[in-house]
Amino acid sequence: MSPPQRLFGRPGQALCALLPIYALIDILGPAVLLHLPGADWAVGALWYGTLFGQVAFLAIWAALGPFRVWVRWPLVLAVSFGLYFCICFGAAVFSPYYEYEYTMVVGMVRTSLLIPVLFLTVQFPLWIRRTLGGWQIVPADQLQLHSATEARQFGLRHILGLTAIFAVSLSLVRLSIADWGLSDRPVGQTTDPQIWLALAMYSAVACLYSAAWTLPAAWACFLASDRAKGSLVMMGIWLGVSLLLIMVVAVISAVAGNAGVPGELAGMIVLQSGALVAVLMGSLHLLRASGCVMTRTARPKKADVRPPAVADDVPPSAP
C-alpha cells in the first residue's frame, strides 16, 4: 500500500480530534440506555461495542503508535482514566437511580484501579508483534528516524520499567479487590484466591479478544493492498468472531442445562462486534489520514568483524 497523503493534521492532532468524540459517546451512552425504552439490548450492544473499539484503538496506539514509549504509555493511560470517568459521570448524571453518595464515588475509584492491568493485558499481543516482527506506526516523513534497533530493542531499562509498572498495577488490583472477599474473612486481610483466579481468566480472555481485533485491524488499515480488501477481511473477521462467540455461549448454555442461545443475546453479540469494528477501523483510518504508515524494520545485522589486514610490502623489523 502506498504511503497516504496527509489529509488531517498530525498524529497528535488526530488523537485530540478523537478524544472529544469518545468522551461524548461515553457520557451520553448511559442517558440513551436509560431513556430509550424498547431498544435496551440493541443500544446497549452498540454502546459496549464502541467502548471496546476505543480500548482496542488505544492499545494499538500505546504499543505500535508514534512517539516514544515513555510518552505513549502515560498519555494513553491518562486518556483511559479520563474516558472511564466520563462513563461514571454520565451514569451519575442521567440515571435516576444514582445519587452522589460517598459509597458510589468509592466504588468508581476502586473499579478504576483495575485499568492499569487491563492496559497491560490488551497490549500484550501487539508488543509480541512489535518485538518479534519489528512493526510500528510512524509518521511517513519520519521513516528514516526510526531504526531497527529502536523498534526491536528491549533493554535493561525497559525490563526495569515494565517490572515496576506491573508491580504497581498488581498493588492497585490488590487495593481494588480488598473488599471483594468471597469468604468470611475480615476486610483488609488476604483476598480469596478465587478472585485472583477469576481475574487471571478474565485477563487471558481480554488478551485473546484484543488479538482477535487489533492485529487484523492494523493489517487491514495499513498493510492491505487496498481499502476494499481490508474492509472485506474485517467483515469476515466480524462475522467469524461473532459466530464463534455465539457457539461458545451455546456450549455453555448446554452444559448449564439451558435451551439454546436467546435471539436477543445472539443479536447483541453481532451488533457489539460490528460497533467495535466500525469504531476501531474509523479511528485507524483517521490516524492513517494524518500521515502515519506501518513499517517493518529489518533486524540489525551484526558487524562483519575482521582482523586488520597486514600489508605484504612491510619490511621485517631490524634486529
Short mmCIF file of the C-alpha atoms (twelve columns), coordinates in Angstrom:
data_MODEL
# 
_entry.id   MODEL 
# 
loop_
_atom_site.group_PDB 
_atom_site.id 
_atom_site.type_symbol 
_atom_site.label_atom_id 
_atom_site.label_alt_id 
_atom_site.label_comp_id 
_atom_site.label_asym_id 
_atom_site.label_seq_id 
_atom_site.Cartn_x 
_atom_site.Cartn_y 
_atom_site.Cartn_z 
_atom_site.pdbx_PDB_model_num 
ATOM 1   C CA . MET A 1   0.000   0.000   0.000  1 
ATOM 2   C CA . SER A 2   1.402   3.372   -0.973 1 
ATOM 3   C CA . PRO A 3   2.056   5.937   1.766  1 
ATOM 4   C CA . PRO A 4   -1.052  8.019   2.372  1 
ATOM 5   C CA . GLN A 5   -1.294  11.706  1.755  1 
ATOM 6   C CA . ARG A 6   -1.680  13.759  4.891  1 
ATOM 7   C CA . LEU A 7   -5.313  14.837  4.947  1 
ATOM 8   C CA . PHE A 8   -5.693  15.607  8.614  1 
ATOM 9   C CA . GLY A 9   -3.039  17.381  10.656 1 
ATOM 10  C CA . ARG A 10  -0.542  15.250  12.514 1 
ATOM 11  C CA . PRO A 11  -0.902  12.067  14.642 1 
ATOM 12  C CA . GLY A 12  -1.247  14.014  17.871 1 
ATOM 13  C CA . GLN A 13  -3.966  16.167  16.335 1 
ATOM 14  C CA . ALA A 14  -5.810  13.048  15.154 1 
ATOM 15  C CA . LEU A 15  -5.865  11.724  18.717 1 
ATOM 16  C CA . CYS A 16  -7.042  15.094  20.014 1 
ATOM 17  C CA . ALA A 17  -9.871  15.035  17.461 1 
ATOM 18  C CA . LEU A 18  -10.966 11.550  18.527 1 
ATOM 19  C CA . LEU A 19  -10.987 12.167  22.276 1 
ATOM 20  C CA . PRO A 20  -13.982 14.564  22.359 1 
ATOM 21  C CA . ILE A 21  -15.970 12.102  20.233 1 
ATOM 22  C CA . TYR A 22  -15.043 9.232   22.546 1 
ATOM 23  C CA . ALA A 23  -15.891 11.294  25.635 1 
ATOM 24  C CA . LEU A 24  -19.274 12.353  24.216 1 
ATOM 25  C CA . ILE A 25  -20.189 8.755   23.407 1 
ATOM 26  C CA . ASP A 26  -19.155 7.616   26.878 1 
ATOM 27  C CA . ILE A 27  -21.150 10.342  28.622 1 
ATOM 28  C CA . LEU A 28  -24.323 10.051  26.548 1 
ATOM 29  C CA . GLY A 29  -24.379 6.250   26.421 1 
ATOM 30  C CA . PRO A 30  -25.991 5.779   29.856 1 
ATOM 31  C CA . ALA A 31  -28.535 8.506   29.061 1 
ATOM 32  C CA . VAL A 32  -29.611 6.788   25.842 1 
ATOM 33  C CA . LEU A 33  -29.819 3.403   27.537 1 
ATOM 34  C CA . LEU A 34  -31.992 4.747   30.351 1 
ATOM 35  C CA . HIS A 35  -34.314 6.936   28.289 1 
ATOM 36  C CA . LEU A 36  -34.886 4.875   25.127 1 
ATOM 37  C CA . PRO A 37  -37.430 2.185   26.054 1 
ATOM 38  C CA . GLY A 38  -37.868 -0.868  23.909 1 
ATOM 39  C CA . ALA A 39  -34.373 -0.978  22.446 1 
ATOM 40  C CA . ASP A 40  -32.207 -1.503  25.509 1 
ATOM 41  C CA . TRP A 41  -30.429 -4.609  24.282 1 
ATOM 42  C CA . ALA A 42  -29.622 -3.242  20.807 1 
ATOM 43  C CA . VAL A 43  -28.472 0.186   22.008 1 
ATOM 44  C CA . GLY A 44  -26.539 -1.409  24.848 1 
ATOM 45  C CA . ALA A 45  -24.745 -3.746  22.453 1 
ATOM 46  C CA . LEU A 46  -23.780 -0.863  20.163 1 
ATOM 47  C CA . TRP A 47  -22.579 1.250   23.083 1 
ATOM 48  C CA . TYR A 48  -20.460 -1.511  24.592 1 
ATOM 49  C CA . GLY A 49  -19.034 -2.187  21.150 1 
ATOM 50  C CA . THR A 50  -17.927 1.438   20.868 1 
ATOM 51  C CA . LEU A 51  -16.252 1.155   24.281 1 
ATOM 52  C CA . PHE A 52  -14.354 -1.958  23.217 1 
ATOM 53  C CA . GLY A 53  -13.377 -0.210  19.986 1 
ATOM 54  C CA . GLN A 54  -11.919 2.666   21.981 1 
ATOM 55  C CA . VAL A 55  -9.921  0.266   24.138 1 
ATOM 56  C CA . ALA A 56  -8.593  -1.555  21.066 1 
ATOM 57  C CA . PHE A 57  -7.522  1.668   19.366 1 
ATOM 58  C CA . LEU A 58  -5.774  2.981   22.482 1 
ATOM 59  C CA . ALA A 59  -3.979  -0.376  22.815 1 
ATOM 60  C CA . ILE A 60  -2.688  -0.082  19.237 1 
ATOM 61  C CA . TRP A 61  -1.560  3.481   19.890 1 
ATOM 62  C CA . ALA A 62  0.211   2.511   23.125 1 
ATOM 63  C CA . ALA A 63  2.024   -0.493  21.619 1 
ATOM 64  C CA . LEU A 64  2.666   0.420   17.984 1 
ATOM 65  C CA . GLY A 65  1.915   4.118   17.710 1 
ATOM 66  C CA . PRO A 66  4.138   7.141   17.213 1 
ATOM 67  C CA . PHE A 67  6.153   8.908   19.931 1 
ATOM 68  C CA . ARG A 68  8.430   7.176   22.404 1 
ATOM 69  C CA . VAL A 69  7.043   4.551   24.748 1 
ATOM 70  C CA . TRP A 70  7.550   6.684   27.849 1 
ATOM 71  C CA . VAL A 71  5.394   9.334   26.185 1 
ATOM 72  C CA . ARG A 72  2.748   6.996   24.757 1 
ATOM 73  C CA . TRP A 73  2.110   4.985   27.891 1 
ATOM 74  C CA . PRO A 74  1.405   7.844   30.330 1 
ATOM 75  C CA . LEU A 75  -0.645  9.598   27.646 1 
ATOM 76  C CA . VAL A 76  -2.813  6.574   26.825 1 
ATOM 77  C CA . LEU A 77  -3.174  5.634   30.494 1 
ATOM 78  C CA . ALA A 78  -4.343  9.149   31.354 1 
ATOM 79  C CA . VAL A 79  -6.799  9.045   28.445 1 
ATOM 80  C CA . SER A 80  -8.117  5.682   29.666 1 
ATOM 81  C CA . PHE A 81  -8.783  7.041   33.151 1 
ATOM 82  C CA . GLY A 82  -10.436 10.127  31.664 1 
ATOM 83  C CA . LEU A 83  -12.773 8.112   29.435 1 
ATOM 84  C CA . TYR A 84  -13.685 5.807   32.321 1 
ATOM 85  C CA . PHE A 85  -14.693 8.750   34.480 1 
ATOM 86  C CA . CYS A 86  -16.712 10.106  31.546 1 
ATOM 87  C CA . ILE A 87  -18.755 6.902   31.738 1 
ATOM 88  C CA . CYS A 88  -19.118 7.315   35.503 1 
ATOM 89  C CA . PHE A 89  -20.151 10.944  35.060 1 
ATOM 90  C CA . GLY A 90  -22.789 10.033  32.506 1 
ATOM 91  C CA . ALA A 91  -24.171 7.264   34.716 1 
ATOM 92  C CA . ALA A 92  -24.302 9.550   37.748 1 
ATOM 93  C CA . VAL A 93  -25.927 12.471  35.945 1 
ATOM 94  C CA . PHE A 94  -28.507 10.729  33.763 1 
ATOM 95  C CA . SER A 95  -29.510 7.777   35.930 1 
ATOM 96  C CA . PRO A 96  -32.440 8.364   38.282 1 
ATOM 97  C CA . TYR A 97  -31.199 5.542   40.493 1 
ATOM 98  C CA . TYR A 98  -27.816 7.051   41.345 1 
ATOM 99  C CA . GLU A 99  -27.081 9.766   43.827 1 
ATOM 100 C CA . TYR A 100 -23.842 11.475  44.632 1 
ATOM 101 C CA . GLU A 101 -23.000 9.390   47.640 1 
ATOM 102 C CA . TYR A 102 -19.719 8.513   49.210 1 
ATOM 103 C CA . THR A 103 -20.144 4.789   48.557 1 
ATOM 104 C CA . MET A 104 -20.761 5.336   44.838 1 
ATOM 105 C CA . VAL A 105 -17.670 7.515   44.457 1 
ATOM 106 C CA . VAL A 106 -15.563 4.971   46.340 1 
ATOM 107 C CA . GLY A 107 -16.873 2.200   44.118 1 
ATOM 108 C CA . MET A 108 -15.959 4.133   40.966 1 
ATOM 109 C CA . VAL A 109 -12.461 4.842   42.244 1 
ATOM 110 C CA . ARG A 110 -11.920 1.218   43.279 1 
ATOM 111 C CA . THR A 111 -13.004 -0.035  39.867 1 
ATOM 112 C CA . SER A 112 -10.716 2.449   38.119 1 
ATOM 113 C CA . LEU A 113 -7.739  0.841   39.868 1 
ATOM 114 C CA . LEU A 114 -8.177  -2.167  37.558 1 
ATOM 115 C CA . ILE A 115 -7.460  -0.050  34.468 1 
ATOM 116 C CA . PRO A 116 -3.626  -0.408  34.560 1 
ATOM 117 C CA . VAL A 117 -3.886  -4.224  34.481 1 
ATOM 118 C CA . LEU A 118 -6.330  -4.059  31.576 1 
ATOM 119 C CA . PHE A 119 -3.997  -1.520  29.952 1 
ATOM 120 C CA . LEU A 120 -1.135  -4.042  30.034 1 
ATOM 121 C CA . THR A 121 -3.241  -7.067  29.110 1 
ATOM 122 C CA . VAL A 122 -4.763  -5.749  25.886 1 
ATOM 123 C CA . GLN A 123 -1.341  -4.600  24.640 1 
ATOM 124 C CA . PHE A 124 0.384   -7.947  25.082 1 
ATOM 125 C CA . PRO A 125 -0.330  -9.387  21.578 1 
ATOM 126 C CA . LEU A 126 0.691   -6.106  19.975 1 
ATOM 127 C CA . TRP A 127 4.012   -5.986  21.817 1 
ATOM 128 C CA . ILE A 128 4.747   -9.511  20.627 1 
ATOM 129 C CA . ARG A 129 4.171   -8.330  17.068 1 
ATOM 130 C CA . ARG A 130 6.362   -5.273  17.568 1 
ATOM 131 C CA . THR A 131 9.211   -7.062  19.337 1 
ATOM 132 C CA . LEU A 132 9.395   -10.106 17.064 1 
ATOM 133 C CA . GLY A 133 8.297   -8.554  13.793 1 
ATOM 134 C CA . GLY A 134 9.589   -5.009  14.152 1 
ATOM 135 C CA . TRP A 135 6.229   -3.463  13.210 1 
ATOM 136 C CA . GLN A 136 5.475   0.103   14.245 1 
ATOM 137 C CA . ILE A 137 3.267   3.001   13.195 1 
ATOM 138 C CA . VAL A 138 5.224   6.157   12.453 1 
ATOM 139 C CA . PRO A 139 4.659   9.388   10.510 1 
ATOM 140 C CA . ALA A 140 5.614   8.910   6.879  1 
ATOM 141 C CA . ASP A 141 8.021   11.858  6.962  1 
ATOM 142 C CA . GLN A 142 9.945   10.330  9.875  1 
ATOM 143 C CA . LEU A 143 10.629  6.866   8.495  1 
ATOM 144 C CA . GLN A 144 14.378  7.455   8.370  1 
ATOM 145 C CA . LEU A 145 14.464  8.400   12.052 1 
ATOM 146 C CA . HIS A 146 13.229  5.002   13.279 1 
ATOM 147 C CA . SER A 147 15.935  2.369   13.221 1 
ATOM 148 C CA . ALA A 148 15.646  -1.361  13.603 1 
ATOM 149 C CA . THR A 149 17.395  -1.224  16.945 1 
ATOM 150 C CA . GLU A 150 14.846  1.220   18.358 1 
ATOM 151 C CA . ALA A 151 11.922  -0.878  17.109 1 
ATOM 152 C CA . ARG A 152 13.134  -4.238  18.446 1 
ATOM 153 C CA . GLN A 153 15.417  -3.381  21.320 1 
ATOM 154 C CA . PHE A 154 14.224  -4.418  24.753 1 
ATOM 155 C CA . GLY A 155 16.996  -3.393  27.088 1 
ATOM 156 C CA . LEU A 156 17.535  -3.302  30.816 1 
ATOM 157 C CA . ARG A 157 15.692  -0.020  31.302 1 
ATOM 158 C CA . HIS A 158 12.634  -1.452  29.531 1 
ATOM 159 C CA . ILE A 159 12.693  -4.544  31.747 1 
ATOM 160 C CA . LEU A 160 13.033  -2.476  34.912 1 
ATOM 161 C CA . GLY A 161 10.306  -0.084  33.808 1 
ATOM 162 C CA . LEU A 162 7.913   -2.880  32.854 1 
ATOM 163 C CA . THR A 163 8.587   -4.676  36.145 1 
ATOM 164 C CA . ALA A 164 7.837   -1.506  38.098 1 
ATOM 165 C CA . ILE A 165 4.637   -0.852  36.146 1 
ATOM 166 C CA . PHE A 166 3.490   -4.450  36.609 1 
ATOM 167 C CA . ALA A 167 4.200   -4.331  40.349 1 
ATOM 168 C CA . VAL A 168 2.283   -1.080  40.744 1 
ATOM 169 C CA . SER A 169 -0.624  -2.485  38.713 1 
ATOM 170 C CA . LEU A 170 -0.859  -5.582  40.908 1 
ATOM 171 C CA . SER A 171 -0.733  -3.402  44.007 1 
ATOM 172 C CA . LEU A 172 -3.627  -1.358  42.665 1 
ATOM 173 C CA . VAL A 173 -5.544  -4.555  41.919 1 
ATOM 174 C CA . ARG A 174 -4.988  -5.750  45.485 1 
ATOM 175 C CA . LEU A 175 -6.269  -2.432  46.780 1 
ATOM 176 C CA . SER A 176 -9.268  -2.538  44.478 1 
ATOM 177 C CA . ILE A 177 -10.407 -6.053  45.434 1 
ATOM 178 C CA . ALA A 178 -9.647  -5.724  49.132 1 
ATOM 179 C CA . ASP A 179 -13.373 -5.879  49.993 1 
ATOM 180 C CA . TRP A 180 -14.410 -8.421  47.365 1 
ATOM 181 C CA . GLY A 181 -13.702 -11.419 49.574 1 
ATOM 182 C CA . LEU A 182 -15.819 -14.484 48.971 1 
ATOM 183 C CA . SER A 183 -15.297 -15.913 52.431 1 
ATOM 184 C CA . ASP A 184 -15.998 -14.582 55.910 1 
ATOM 185 C CA . ARG A 185 -12.551 -13.138 56.444 1 
ATOM 186 C CA . PRO A 186 -12.423 -9.521  57.614 1 
ATOM 187 C CA . VAL A 187 -11.924 -6.793  55.029 1 
ATOM 188 C CA . GLY A 188 -8.274  -5.966  54.527 1 
ATOM 189 C CA . GLN A 189 -6.913  -9.479  55.042 1 
ATOM 190 C CA . THR A 190 -5.646  -11.767 52.297 1 
ATOM 191 C CA . THR A 191 -8.037  -11.808 49.376 1 
ATOM 192 C CA . ASP A 192 -9.612  -15.050 48.281 1 
ATOM 193 C CA . PRO A 193 -7.591  -16.963 45.654 1 
ATOM 194 C CA . GLN A 194 -10.805 -17.439 43.654 1 
ATOM 195 C CA . ILE A 195 -10.807 -13.718 42.891 1 
ATOM 196 C CA . TRP A 196 -7.216  -13.822 41.619 1 
ATOM 197 C CA . LEU A 197 -8.036  -16.872 39.523 1 
ATOM 198 C CA . ALA A 198 -11.079 -15.125 38.062 1 
ATOM 199 C CA . LEU A 199 -9.028  -12.022 37.286 1 
ATOM 200 C CA . ALA A 200 -6.368  -14.165 35.609 1 
ATOM 201 C CA . MET A 201 -9.012  -15.853 33.470 1 
ATOM 202 C CA . TYR A 202 -10.597 -12.531 32.519 1 
ATOM 203 C CA . SER A 203 -7.155  -11.164 31.643 1 
ATOM 204 C CA . ALA A 204 -6.469  -14.143 29.383 1 
ATOM 205 C CA . VAL A 205 -9.827  -13.689 27.654 1 
ATOM 206 C CA . ALA A 206 -9.158  -9.961  27.231 1 
ATOM 207 C CA . CYS A 207 -5.753  -10.750 25.729 1 
ATOM 208 C CA . LEU A 208 -7.254  -13.176 23.192 1 
ATOM 209 C CA . TYR A 209 -10.099 -10.781 22.407 1 
ATOM 210 C CA . SER A 210 -7.608  -7.992  21.827 1 
ATOM 211 C CA . ALA A 211 -5.527  -10.162 19.498 1 
ATOM 212 C CA . ALA A 212 -8.626  -11.136 17.510 1 
ATOM 213 C CA . TRP A 213 -9.397  -7.500  16.666 1 
ATOM 214 C CA . THR A 214 -6.295  -5.322  16.943 1 
ATOM 215 C CA . LEU A 215 -3.874  -7.367  14.847 1 
ATOM 216 C CA . PRO A 216 -6.219  -7.848  11.835 1 
ATOM 217 C CA . ALA A 217 -7.434  -4.239  12.044 1 
ATOM 218 C CA . ALA A 218 -3.885  -2.877  11.963 1 
ATOM 219 C CA . TRP A 219 -3.160  -5.036  8.922  1 
ATOM 220 C CA . ALA A 220 -6.399  -4.115  7.148  1 
ATOM 221 C CA . CYS A 221 -5.893  -0.387  7.621  1 
ATOM 222 C CA . PHE A 222 -2.166  -0.006  6.985  1 
ATOM 223 C CA . LEU A 223 -0.904  -3.065  5.101  1 
ATOM 224 C CA . ALA A 224 -3.727  -4.321  2.885  1 
ATOM 225 C CA . SER A 225 -3.260  -3.804  -0.852 1 
ATOM 226 C CA . ASP A 226 -6.375  -1.641  -0.968 1 
ATOM 227 C CA . ARG A 227 -9.066  -0.424  1.402  1 
ATOM 228 C CA . ALA A 228 -11.779 -2.613  -0.109 1 
ATOM 229 C CA . LYS A 229 -9.773  -5.776  0.555  1 
ATOM 230 C CA . GLY A 230 -9.051  -4.717  4.123  1 
ATOM 231 C CA . SER A 231 -12.711 -3.911  4.744  1 
ATOM 232 C CA . LEU A 232 -13.809 -7.294  3.374  1 
ATOM 233 C CA . VAL A 233 -11.323 -9.087  5.598  1 
ATOM 234 C CA . MET A 234 -12.570 -7.219  8.665  1 
ATOM 235 C CA . MET A 235 -16.172 -8.019  7.761  1 
ATOM 236 C CA . GLY A 236 -15.230 -11.693 7.576  1 
ATOM 237 C CA . ILE A 237 -13.499 -11.491 10.946 1 
ATOM 238 C CA . TRP A 238 -16.517 -9.689  12.389 1 
ATOM 239 C CA . LEU A 239 -18.896 -12.433 11.304 1 
ATOM 240 C CA . GLY A 240 -16.452 -15.223 12.198 1 
ATOM 241 C CA . VAL A 241 -15.741 -13.976 15.704 1 
ATOM 242 C CA . SER A 242 -19.434 -13.303 16.293 1 
ATOM 243 C CA . LEU A 243 -20.326 -16.837 15.224 1 
ATOM 244 C CA . LEU A 244 -17.574 -18.261 17.412 1 
ATOM 245 C CA . LEU A 245 -18.821 -16.328 20.452 1 
ATOM 246 C CA . ILE A 246 -22.384 -17.492 19.821 1 
ATOM 247 C CA . MET A 247 -21.171 -21.092 19.623 1 
ATOM 248 C CA . VAL A 248 -19.246 -20.695 22.898 1 
ATOM 249 C CA . VAL A 249 -22.341 -19.280 24.592 1 
ATOM 250 C CA . ALA A 250 -24.401 -22.155 23.183 1 
ATOM 251 C CA . VAL A 251 -21.990 -24.718 24.585 1 
ATOM 252 C CA . ILE A 252 -22.006 -23.035 27.991 1 
ATOM 253 C CA . SER A 253 -25.810 -22.930 27.931 1 
ATOM 254 C CA . ALA A 254 -25.991 -26.611 27.021 1 
ATOM 255 C CA . VAL A 255 -23.628 -27.542 29.847 1 
ATOM 256 C CA . ALA A 256 -25.707 -25.466 32.267 1 
ATOM 257 C CA . GLY A 257 -28.872 -27.209 31.122 1 
ATOM 258 C CA . ASN A 258 -30.411 -24.270 29.282 1 
ATOM 259 C CA . ALA A 259 -32.079 -24.426 25.900 1 
ATOM 260 C CA . GLY A 260 -30.038 -22.748 23.181 1 
ATOM 261 C CA . VAL A 261 -28.996 -19.118 22.810 1 
ATOM 262 C CA . PRO A 262 -31.686 -16.423 23.027 1 
ATOM 263 C CA . GLY A 263 -32.120 -14.396 19.868 1 
ATOM 264 C CA . GLU A 264 -31.501 -11.130 21.677 1 
ATOM 265 C CA . LEU A 265 -28.188 -12.400 23.031 1 
ATOM 266 C CA . ALA A 266 -27.045 -13.506 19.581 1 
ATOM 267 C CA . GLY A 267 -28.085 -10.137 18.184 1 
ATOM 268 C CA . MET A 268 -26.190 -8.357  20.951 1 
ATOM 269 C CA . ILE A 269 -23.012 -10.253 20.092 1 
ATOM 270 C CA . VAL A 270 -23.282 -9.401  16.389 1 
ATOM 271 C CA . LEU A 271 -24.087 -5.716  16.993 1 
ATOM 272 C CA . GLN A 272 -21.404 -5.322  19.611 1 
ATOM 273 C CA . SER A 273 -18.739 -6.794  17.327 1 
ATOM 274 C CA . GLY A 274 -19.921 -4.623  14.444 1 
ATOM 275 C CA . ALA A 275 -19.715 -1.446  16.529 1 
ATOM 276 C CA . LEU A 276 -16.234 -2.439  17.694 1 
ATOM 277 C CA . VAL A 277 -15.037 -2.911  14.116 1 
ATOM 278 C CA . ALA A 278 -16.597 0.385   12.994 1 
ATOM 279 C CA . VAL A 279 -15.009 2.453   15.768 1 
ATOM 280 C CA . LEU A 280 -11.635 0.735   15.525 1 
ATOM 281 C CA . MET A 281 -11.348 0.957   11.739 1 
ATOM 282 C CA . GLY A 282 -12.617 4.532   11.657 1 
ATOM 283 C CA . SER A 283 -10.060 5.596   14.264 1 
ATOM 284 C CA . LEU A 284 -7.213  3.811   12.493 1 
ATOM 285 C CA . HIS A 285 -8.142  5.336   9.136  1 
ATOM 286 C CA . LEU A 286 -8.143  8.769   10.764 1 
ATOM 287 C CA . LEU A 287 -4.677  8.023   12.123 1 
ATOM 288 C CA . ARG A 288 -3.593  6.936   8.645  1 
ATOM 289 C CA . ALA A 289 -5.079  10.099  7.143  1 
ATOM 290 C CA . SER A 290 -2.845  12.100  9.484  1 
ATOM 291 C CA . GLY A 291 0.168   10.775  7.568  1 
ATOM 292 C CA . CYS A 292 1.046   7.626   9.505  1 
ATOM 293 C CA . VAL A 293 2.227   4.376   7.962  1 
ATOM 294 C CA . MET A 294 3.008   0.973   9.401  1 
ATOM 295 C CA . THR A 295 6.530   -0.111  8.672  1 
ATOM 296 C CA . ARG A 296 8.572   -3.169  9.466  1 
ATOM 297 C CA . THR A 297 12.181  -2.606  10.327 1 
ATOM 298 C CA . ALA A 298 14.696  -5.257  9.413  1 
ATOM 299 C CA . ARG A 299 16.773  -6.923  12.050 1 
ATOM 300 C CA . PRO A 300 20.059  -5.115  12.618 1 
ATOM 301 C CA . LYS A 301 22.869  -7.101  11.062 1 
ATOM 302 C CA . LYS A 302 25.911  -7.951  13.070 1 
ATOM 303 C CA . ALA A 303 29.009  -6.084  12.070 1 
ATOM 304 C CA . ASP A 304 31.373  -8.055  9.951  1 
ATOM 305 C CA . VAL A 305 34.415  -8.012  12.229 1 
ATOM 306 C CA . ARG A 306 37.637  -8.978  10.503 1 
ATOM 307 C CA . PRO A 307 41.210  -8.898  11.742 1 
ATOM 308 C CA . PRO A 308 43.192  -5.938  10.457 1 
ATOM 309 C CA . ALA A 309 44.899  -6.661  7.159  1 
ATOM 310 C CA . VAL A 310 48.689  -6.835  7.101  1 
ATOM 311 C CA . ALA A 311 50.370  -5.309  4.090  1 
ATOM 312 C CA . ASP A 312 52.682  -7.605  2.105  1 
ATOM 313 C CA . ASP A 313 55.313  -4.952  1.474  1 
ATOM 314 C CA . VAL A 314 56.020  -4.141  5.113  1 
ATOM 315 C CA . PRO A 315 59.719  -4.823  5.656  1 
ATOM 316 C CA . PRO A 316 60.741  -7.000  8.599  1 
ATOM 317 C CA . SER A 317 61.832  -5.145  11.672 1 
ATOM 318 C CA . ALA A 318 65.525  -4.720  12.206 1 
ATOM 319 C CA . PRO A 319 67.158  -6.847  14.901 1 
# 
